[in-house]
Amino acid sequence: MNTSQHVAIPSYFLYIHPYDLQELRRDIWCDDPLPARLKVGKNQYIIDIAYRGSHIREFRKKSYNLKFVKPETFQGNREIHLNAEYIDPSMIRNKLSLDFFRDIGTLSPETQHIFLKLNGTPAGIYLQLESVDDLFLKRRGLPQGAIYYAINDNANFSLISPIDDDVKKSLESGYERKCGTEEDDGYLRELIYKINTIPRADFGKEITKYVAVDKYLRWLIGVICTQNFDGFIHNYALYRNNETGLFEMIPWDYDATWGRDCNGKIMEYDYVPIEGYNTLTARILDVSSFRMRYKQLLEEILETQFTVAALEPKVISMYTALRPFVLLDPYKQKDIRKFDTEPEFILKFVADRNRYLRECLANLKA
């Protein structure tokens, strides 16, 4: 196995006053931030801290949202997210996924593993995620524009809610604006309306006025390859480029991937179909020219990037770097044997999923 790539795991030192820590733990669903300090290397930061996530707040190992007060930025970020990766026995699925999206040409948050100490006591391995906001765009030299987080299953690009099978109360239901204006909300509503009302004969031409289709197809391939079942209706952000007026997809929270579901259970390699699902995907793949472009892109990626040969060095590099810290993680050290088997599990999934998708490509009609 190739272990030539070296990954450094920095240590972060988090200090929360015992009273504030007790208050933080008192109500895990409270989003009100509390004061804390963060030390990284020789630098110290005054921060606000709160728990993050939905069902993951119930886990023993919590995930955090950190906002920087003084100084106001850290590594060019106003805020960062520290994900516990508690359910994933490998602790690398999220990073492996988001890096894969980036490599195939999709906007994707930067990530790095860190080892956290809380008030001097080891709290374990965390994945630091870049916040998707205006600074995310600035760092990439992209035009400013609205960013919306998909916060629940209503972000399915449909007029019907999958939550209660009824008409949505508003077209922007399922989204939370991270940055932008009320005028941008109008563009989002128009997008959802057009996706659902453009006649079939006109869809291929008209949708290109609202969606960066080629980038959407690359995002779709990322979801299909990593097999994120939830990725079609949440676990993403929407970015509207102010210069082009087109919407793009940004992946988010991809720990339930590479052969495991959101509970860490095995998800068979053929569980998610090659066509995916959600209304926008169905309508785009209904257009012959888009479907053929999807097929062409997917064939290329299955040949070059979604392969055991391409992914094995990345998997082994992350695994090798993390292993000493797993032994220090109070929430993960007892599961070291399972951790040791995950690289082989992930690479077998890649081989099986690649073969399955190649077989499905043959049946993807023109």
C-alpha positions in Angstrom: 0.0 0.0 0.0 1.2 3.5 -0.8 1.8 5.6 2.3 4.0 8.2 0.8 1.6 11.1 1.4 2.1 12.7 4.8 -0.8 14.3 6.7 -0.1 16.4 9.8 -2.7 16.4 12.6 -2.4 19.6 14.6 -3.5 19.9 18.2 -6.1 22.5 19.3 -6.6 23.5 22.9 -10.1 24.7 23.9 -10.8 26.3 27.2 -14.4 26.8 28.5 -15.1 28.1 32.0 -16.6 25.3 34.1 -19.8 27.3 34.6 -20.2 27.9 30.9 -19.3 24.3 30.1 -22.1 23.2 32.5 -24.5 25.6 30.8 -23.5 24.3 27.3 -24.2 20.8 28.4 -27.5 21.7 30.2 -29.5 22.1 27.0 -27.9 20.4 23.9 -30.5 22.0 21.6 -29.7 25.5 22.6 -27.9 27.5 19.8 -27.0 30.5 22.0 -23.2 30.7 21.9 -21.0 30.8 25.1 -17.6 32.4 25.5 -14.4 30.3 25.2 -10.8 30.5 24.2 -8.9 28.5 21.6 -5.2 28.1 21.4 -3.5 26.8 18.2 0.2 26.8 18.2 1.4 30.1 19.7 -1.8 31.9 18.8 -4.8 32.4 21.1 -8.3 33.4 20.1 -11.4 34.6 22.0 -14.4 32.7 20.5 -18.1 32.0 20.9 -18.9 28.3 20.9 -22.1 26.3 20.5 -23.0 22.7 19.6 -23.8 22.0 15.9 -25.9 19.5 14.0 -29.2 17.9 14.6 -29.4 14.2 15.7 -25.6 14.2 16.2 -26.1 16.5 19.3 -27.4 13.4 21.1 -24.1 11.5 20.7 -21.6 11.4 23.6 -19.0 13.1 21.5 -20.3 16.5 20.6 -19.7 18.6 17.4 -19.0 22.4 17.7 -19.5 25.6 15.8 -16.8 28.2 16.6 -17.1 31.9 15.8 -14.0 34.1 16.2 -14.4 37.3 18.3 -10.8 38.5 18.8 -9.1 38.4 16.4 -12.1 38.1 14.1 -10.7 35.5 11.7 -8.8 32.3 12.0 -7.0 30.9 8.9 -9.1 33.4 6.9 -12.4 32.1 8.5 -14.9 34.0 10.5 -16.2 30.7 11.8 -15.3 27.0 11.6 -17.0 23.8 12.4 -15.5 20.9 14.4 -17.2 17.6 13.5 -16.8 14.7 15.9 -17.2 12.1 13.2 -18.6 9.9 16.0 -20.6 7.5 13.9 -18.1 6.9 11.2 -15.7 4.1 12.3 -13.0 5.3 9.9 -13.3 9.0 10.8 -12.2 9.8 7.2 -15.4 9.5 5.1 -16.4 13.2 5.3 -12.9 14.4 4.3 -12.5 11.8 1.7 -15.8 12.8 0.2 -15.3 16.5 0.2 -11.8 16.2 -1.2 -13.2 14.0 -4.0 -15.8 16.6 -4.9 -13.1 19.2 -5.1 -11.0 16.9 -7.3 -13.8 16.3 -9.8 -14.5 20.0 -10.2 -17.1 20.9 -7.7 -17.0 23.7 -5.1 -16.3 22.0 -1.8 -15.3 23.1 1.7 -11.7 22.7 2.8 -11.2 20.2 5.7 -8.5 19.0 8.0 -8.3 16.6 10.9 -7.3 18.0 14.3 -6.8 16.6 17.8 -8.8 18.6 20.4 -8.2 19.0 24.1 -10.9 20.5 26.2 -9.8 22.2 29.4 -6.6 20.1 29.3 -8.3 16.8 28.8 -8.3 14.9 25.4 -11.6 15.3 23.6 -10.5 13.3 20.5 -10.1 13.6 16.8 -12.3 16.2 15.0 -12.7 17.2 11.4 -12.4 21.0 10.9 -14.7 22.2 8.1 -14.5 25.6 6.4 -17.7 27.6 6.7 -19.6 28.1 3.4 -20.1 31.9 3.4 -18.9 35.1 1.7 -15.3 34.4 2.8 -15.6 30.9 1.2 -16.2 32.7 -2.1 -13.6 35.3 -1.6 -10.8 32.7 -0.9 -11.6 31.1 -4.3 -11.8 34.4 -6.2 -15.4 33.8 -7.0 -18.1 36.6 -7.5 -20.1 37.3 -4.4 -23.6 35.9 -4.3 -26.3 34.4 -2.1 -25.6 31.2 -0.2 -28.4 29.0 1.1 -28.1 26.0 3.4 -30.4 23.0 2.8 -31.6 22.4 6.3 -34.2 19.7 5.8 -35.8 17.3 3.3 -37.9 20.1 1.8 -34.8 21.1 -0.1 -35.8 18.6 -2.8 -36.4 21.1 -5.6 -40.1 20.1 -5.7 -43.4 21.9 -4.9 -44.3 18.9 -2.7 -42.9 18.3 0.7 -41.5 14.8 1.3 -42.1 15.4 5.0 -45.9 15.4 4.9 -46.6 14.8 1.1 -48.4 18.1 0.9 -47.8 21.3 -1.1 -45.0 23.4 0.6 -46.1 26.5 2.4 -43.4 28.5 0.7 -41.1 27.9 -2.3 -38.0 28.6 -0.2 -39.0 26.0 2.3 -36.1 23.8 3.4 -33.5 26.5 3.0 -31.8 29.0 5.3 -30.0 32.0 3.9 -26.4 32.2 5.1 -25.6 35.3 3.1 -27.4 37.5 0.6 -30.5 39.7 0.6 -34.3 39.4 0.5 -34.0 40.0 -3.3 -32.0 36.8 -3.5 -34.9 35.0 -1.9 -36.9 36.0 -4.9 -34.3 34.3 -7.2 -34.5 31.2 -5.1 -38.3 31.1 -5.4 -38.1 31.6 -9.1 -35.6 28.7 -9.4 -37.9 26.3 -7.6 -40.9 27.5 -9.6 -39.2 27.2 -12.9 -37.8 23.7 -12.2 -41.4 22.6 -11.6 -43.2 24.5 -14.4 -41.0 24.7 -17.5 -42.6 22.5 -20.2 -40.6 19.3 -21.0 -39.9 20.5 -24.6 -38.3 23.7 -23.3 -36.6 22.5 -20.2 -33.1 21.9 -21.7 -32.9 25.4 -23.1 -34.6 27.3 -20.2 -32.9 25.6 -17.2 -29.5 26.9 -18.4 -30.7 30.4 -17.5 -31.0 29.3 -13.8 -28.6 26.4 -13.2 -24.9 25.8 -14.1 -25.8 22.4 -15.5 -22.3 21.1 -16.1 -21.3 21.9 -12.5 -24.6 20.3 -11.3 -23.7 17.1 -13.2 -20.3 17.0 -11.6 -21.9 17.5 -8.1 -24.4 14.7 -9.0 -21.5 12.4 -9.9 -19.9 13.1 -6.5 -23.1 12.1 -4.7 -23.6 9.0 -6.9 -20.0 7.8 -6.4 -19.8 8.4 -2.7 -23.4 7.1 -2.3 -24.7 9.7 0.0 -28.4 8.8 0.3 -29.3 12.1 1.9 -27.2 14.2 -0.5 -30.1 14.8 -2.9 -32.5 16.6 -0.5 -30.2 18.1 2.1 -26.4 17.9 2.9 -25.7 20.7 0.4 -25.6 24.5 0.0 -26.8 26.5 -2.9 -24.7 29.4 -4.3 -26.0 31.9 -6.8 -23.2 33.5 -8.7 -24.1 37.2 -9.0 -22.2 37.6 -12.3 -23.8 34.7 -14.1 -27.1 34.5 -12.2 -26.7 30.7 -12.1 -27.0 28.4 -9.1 -24.3 25.9 -8.1 -24.3 23.1 -5.5 -21.8 22.7 -2.7 -21.7 19.4 -0.7 -21.9 19.3 3.1 -21.8 16.6 5.8 -20.6 13.5 3.9 -19.8 11.1 6.7 -22.6 8.7 5.7 -20.8 7.5 2.6 -18.4 5.0 1.1 -20.6 2.0 2.1 -22.1 3.2 5.4 -25.3 5.0 6.3 -26.0 7.8 8.8 -26.0 5.2 11.6 -22.7 3.7 10.6 -24.4 0.6 9.3 -23.4 -1.1 6.0 -25.1 0.4 3.0 -24.8 -2.0 0.0 -22.9 -0.6 -3.0 -26.0 -0.8 -5.2 -28.4 1.0 -2.9 -28.4 4.4 -4.6 -29.3 4.2 -8.3 -27.2 5.9 -11.0 -30.0 8.4 -11.8 -30.1 9.5 -8.1 -33.3 11.4 -7.1 -34.8 14.8 -6.5 -36.9 16.8 -8.9 -34.1 18.8 -10.5 -31.9 15.7 -11.1 -34.9 13.9 -12.7 -35.7 16.8 -15.0 -32.0 17.4 -16.0 -31.4 13.7 -16.8 -34.7 13.7 -18.8 -32.9 16.0 -21.4 -30.9 13.8 -23.9 -28.0 16.1 -24.3 -27.6 16.5 -20.5 -27.9 12.8 -20.0 -25.2 12.1 -22.5 -22.9 14.7 -20.9 -23.6 13.0 -17.5 -22.6 9.7 -19.0 -19.5 11.1 -20.6 -18.3 12.8 -17.3 -19.2 9.7 -15.2 -17.3 7.4 -17.6 -14.2 9.6 -17.3 -14.3 9.8 -13.5 -14.9 6.1 -13.1 -11.8 5.6 -15.3 -9.5 8.1 -13.6 -10.6 9.3 -10.1 -13.2 7.0 -8.6 -10.8 4.0 -8.6 -9.0 2.0 -6.0 -5.7 3.0 -7.6 -6.5 6.8 -7.3 -8.1 6.6 -3.8 -6.0 4.0 -2.0 -3.1 6.4 -1.3 -5.5 9.0 0.1 -7.3 6.5 2.3 -4.0 5.0 3.6 -2.4 8.4 4.2 -5.4 9.6 6.3 -5.7 6.3 8.2 -1.9 6.2 9.0 -1.9 9.8 10.3 -5.0 9.3 12.4 -4.3 5.9 14.0 -2.0 7.2 16.8 -4.6 9.8 17.7 -7.5 7.2 17.7 -5.6 5.5 20.5 -5.8 8.9 22.5 -9.5 9.6 21.6 -11.6 8.7 24.7 -14.6 8.0 22.5 -12.8 5.9 19.8 -9.9 4.1 21.3 -12.0 1.1 22.2 -13.0 0.7 18.6 -9.4 0.5 17.2 -9.9 -2.9 15.7 -12.8 -1.7 13.7 -10.9 1.4 12.7 -8.1 -0.9 11.4 -10.5 -2.7 9.1 -12.1 0.4 7.5 -9.5 1.1 4.8 -10.1 -2.3 3.3 -13.8 -1.9 3.7 -13.8 1.5 1.9 -11.6 0.3 -0.9 -13.8 -2.7 -1.5 -16.8 -0.4 -1.7 -15.0 1.7 -4.3 -14.3 -1.4 -6.4 -17.8 -2.7 -6.1 -19.5 0.7 -6.6 -17.3 1.4 -9.7 -18.2 -2.0 -11.2 -21.9 -1.4 -10.5 -22.0 2.1 -12.0 -20.1 0.9 -15.1 -22.8 -1.8 -15.6 -25.5 0.8 -15.1 -23.9 3.2 -17.6 -24.4 0.6 -20.4 -28.2 0.8 -19.7 -28.3 4.7 -19.5 -30.4 5.4 -22.6 -29.6 8.2 -25.1 
